[in-house]
Amino acid sequence: MTEVDPKLLEILVCPLTKVPLRYDKAAQELISDQAGLAYPVRDGIPIMLVDEAREIKDSEKKKKA
């Protein structure tokens, strides 16, 4: 698995909602809880295209405290 640059993760936002993303290292995805989408990370490169994202289930969404 290739790591995503932490500085890059700080500035990336969901292209649909413009909210910050959370990184799921195990799944190699950037998650937009608000949009309900998971953007894939391939070879350490985030694929920030809505067409490439998968819909996430409610059970996968992280609840905000």
C-alpha positions as CSV (number, residue, x, y, z in Angstrom):
1,M,0.0,0.0,0.0
2,T,1.2,3.4,-0.9
3,E,0.6,6.2,1.6
4,V,-1.1,9.5,0.7
5,D,0.9,12.6,1.6
6,P,-0.5,14.0,4.9
7,K,-0.2,17.6,3.6
8,L,-2.3,16.7,0.6
9,L,-5.0,15.2,2.9
10,E,-5.1,18.5,4.8
11,I,-6.2,20.5,1.7
12,L,-8.4,18.0,-0.2
13,V,-12.1,18.5,-0.1
14,C,-15.0,16.7,-1.7
15,P,-15.5,18.0,-5.2
16,L,-19.3,17.8,-4.7
17,T,-19.8,19.2,-1.3
18,K,-16.5,21.1,-0.7
19,V,-16.2,19.6,2.8
20,P,-13.0,18.0,4.2
21,L,-12.6,14.3,3.7
22,R,-11.4,11.6,6.0
23,Y,-8.9,9.0,5.0
24,D,-9.7,5.3,5.4
25,K,-6.2,3.8,5.2
26,A,-7.4,0.2,5.2
27,A,-9.8,0.7,2.3
28,Q,-7.5,3.2,0.5
29,E,-10.4,5.7,0.1
30,L,-11.2,9.3,1.0
31,I,-14.6,9.4,2.5
32,S,-17.1,12.2,2.2
33,D,-19.7,11.5,4.9
34,Q,-21.8,14.4,3.8
35,A,-22.0,13.3,0.1
36,G,-22.1,9.6,1.0
37,L,-19.2,8.9,-1.4
38,A,-15.8,7.2,-1.1
39,Y,-13.1,8.3,-3.5
40,P,-10.5,5.7,-4.4
41,V,-6.8,6.2,-3.8
42,R,-4.7,4.4,-6.4
43,D,-0.9,4.1,-6.0
44,G,-1.1,7.0,-3.5
45,I,-3.0,9.2,-5.8
46,P,-6.5,10.3,-4.8
47,I,-9.0,10.0,-7.7
48,M,-11.3,13.0,-7.0
49,L,-13.9,12.3,-9.7
50,V,-17.5,11.8,-8.6
51,D,-17.9,9.3,-11.5
52,E,-15.1,7.2,-9.9
53,A,-16.5,7.3,-6.4
54,R,-18.6,4.6,-4.8
55,E,-21.7,5.3,-2.7
56,I,-21.2,4.4,0.9
57,K,-23.8,2.8,3.1
58,D,-25.3,4.6,6.2
59,S,-23.5,2.1,8.4
60,E,-20.1,3.2,6.9
61,K,-20.7,6.9,7.6
62,K,-18.9,8.2,10.6
63,K,-21.2,10.0,13.1
64,K,-20.0,13.5,14.1
65,A,-19.7,14.0,17.8
